[in-house]
Amino acid sequence: MTIHDLTIPMSEASVVWQGDPPVSLVKEADITLGDDYTLTRINISAHTGTHVDAPAHFAPDGNTMETLDLDVLVGPALVVDVSDAAQISAAILETLAIPPGTLRILFRTRNTIRQLLHQTDFSADFVGVEADAAQWLVQRGIRLVGVDYLSVAPLSDIKATHDILLEAGVIPVEGLDLTDVAPGLYQFICLPLKIVGCDGAPARAILIS
């Protein structure tokens, strides 16, 4: 068994979505300074690093993190390489021969080749899933979509892709580090923090082969 950790390390140097607060790690107590223990306060957006979106992220009456189905977040997942694509369109998906019955799909794009998640500055020209591709995935019964940057949707059309996926109950997992992962079928495990009433949450995500 090989475990592939897809989780981006979180630090004060982590890239965050444009306009989001930077990661802040504040030592409220520090054993090296004479305190009895060390205690760190973490200040982050719910959509920092490797994270999961809940429907409430884009719908005012959408479900929040504590309601998400773990049966969707755990199970077989297909990793596909689309590193030649400028964006992921329905036409691109038609070329991939995705097997019928696939429920979870993770896209390895040029974001990974460019190591965008390992940079400190936000990159506006990242690859995402276009609206027609989101509709294609919904129509074929996909339940979870994973991407290798901070948004499942391209910056040019953030709302449409999220609306299509989230309204259909498809769970986006964003910020996956697929650097050392080859295309193929794996067992996927993604466990976001169970934050009541929240629109998203950081997660630890792994693949097992």
Residue pairs with C-beta under 8 A, 6 or more apart in sequence:
1 208
1 209
2 208
2 209
3 206
3 207
3 208
4 180
4 181
4 186
4 206
4 207
4 208
4 209
5 177
5 204
5 205
5 206
6 50
6 146
6 176
6 177
6 178
6 181
6 205
6 206
6 207
7 49
7 50
7 177
7 203
7 204
7 205
7 206
8 14
8 49
8 50
8 117
8 118
8 175
8 177
9 49
10 23
10 44
10 48
10 49
10 202
11 23
11 25
12 22
12 23
12 24
12 25
13 23
13 120
14 22
14 23
14 48
14 49
14 120
15 116
15 117
15 119
15 120
15 121
15 122
15 123
15 150
16 22
16 23
16 45
16 48
16 122
16 150
17 45
17 47
17 122
17 150
17 151
18 122
18 124
20 45
20 47
20 48
21 43
21 44
21 45
23 42
23 43
23 44
23 48
24 41
24 42
24 43
24 44
25 40
25 41
25 42
25 43
26 40
26 41
26 43
27 38
27 39
27 40
27 41
28 39
28 40
28 41
29 35
29 36
29 37
29 38
29 39
30 38
31 37
31 38
32 38
44 202
46 195
46 198
46 199
46 200
46 201
46 202
47 53
47 57
47 150
47 174
47 199
47 200
48 202
49 175
49 202
50 173
50 174
50 175
50 176
50 177
50 202
50 203
50 204
50 205
51 173
51 174
51 175
51 192
51 200
51 201
51 202
51 203
52 65
52 68
52 73
52 171
52 172
52 173
52 174
52 190
52 192
52 200
52 201
52 203
53 152
53 162
53 166
53 171
53 172
53 173
53 174
53 199
53 200
54 62
54 63
54 64
54 65
54 67
54 68
54 166
54 198
54 199
54 200
54 201
55 62
55 63
55 64
55 166
55 167
55 169
56 62
56 63
56 64
56 197
56 198
56 199
57 162
57 166
57 199
57 200
58 159
58 162
58 163
58 166
59 163
59 166
59 167
62 166
62 199
64 195
64 196
64 197
64 198
64 199
65 192
65 193
65 194
65 195
65 196
65 197
65 198
65 199
65 200
65 201
66 194
66 195
66 196
66 197
66 198
68 171
68 192
69 171
70 191
72 103
72 104
72 143
72 144
72 171
73 144
73 171
73 173
73 188
73 189
73 190
73 191
73 192
74 188
74 189
74 190
75 103
75 104
75 187
75 188
76 103
76 104
76 185
76 186
76 187
76 188
77 103
77 104
77 105
77 106
77 144
77 146
77 185
77 186
77 187
77 188
77 207
78 98
78 99
78 102
78 104
78 105
78 106
78 184
78 185
79 105
79 106
79 108
79 178
79 181
79 182
79 183
79 184
79 185
79 186
79 207
80 96
80 98
80 105
80 106
80 107
80 108
80 183
81 108
81 183
82 88
82 92
82 96
82 107
82 108
82 109
82 127
83 108
83 109
83 110
83 112
83 113
84 110
85 92
85 109
85 110
85 127
86 127
87 127
87 128
87 129
87 130
87 154
88 107
88 109
88 127
88 128
88 129
88 130
88 133
89 130
89 132
89 133
90 130
90 132
90 133
90 135
90 136
92 133
93 133
93 136
93 137
94 136
98 105
98 140
100 140
101 141
102 140
102 141
102 142
103 141
103 142
103 143
103 144
104 142
104 143
104 144
104 145
104 146
104 188
105 137
105 142
105 144
105 145
105 146
106 145
106 146
106 147
106 173
106 176
106 178
106 181
106 188
106 207
107 127
107 129
107 145
107 146
107 147
107 148
108 148
108 178
108 181
108 183
109 127
109 147
109 148
109 149
110 127
111 117
111 126
111 127
111 147
111 148
111 149
112 148
112 177
112 178
112 179
114 123
115 179
116 123
116 126
116 148
116 149
117 148
117 149
117 150
117 175
117 177
118 177
122 150
123 149
124 155
125 155
126 149
126 150
126 151
126 154
126 155
127 149
127 154
128 147
128 149
128 151
128 152
128 153
128 154
128 155
128 161
129 137
129 145
129 147
129 152
129 153
129 154
129 161
129 165
130 153
130 154
130 157
130 161
131 153
131 157
131 160
131 161
131 164
133 161
134 145
134 152
134 153
134 160
134 161
134 164
134 165
134 170
135 164
137 145
137 165
137 170
138 164
138 165
138 168
138 170
142 170
143 169
143 170
143 171
144 170
144 171
144 172
144 173
144 188
144 190
145 152
145 165
145 170
145 171
145 172
145 173
146 172
146 173
146 174
146 176
146 188
146 190
146 205
147 172
147 173
147 174
147 175
147 176
148 175
148 176
148 177
148 178
149 174
149 175
150 174
150 175
151 158
151 174
152 161
152 162
152 165
152 172
152 174
153 159
153 160
153 161
153 162
154 161
162 172
165 171
165 172
166 172
173 190
173 203
173 205
176 205
181 207
184 209
186 207
186 208
186 209
187 207
187 208
187 209
188 205
188 206
188 207
188 208
189 205
189 206
189 207
189 208
190 203
190 204
190 205
190 206
191 203
191 204
191 205
192 200
192 201
192 202
192 203
193 201
193 202
193 203
194 201
195 201
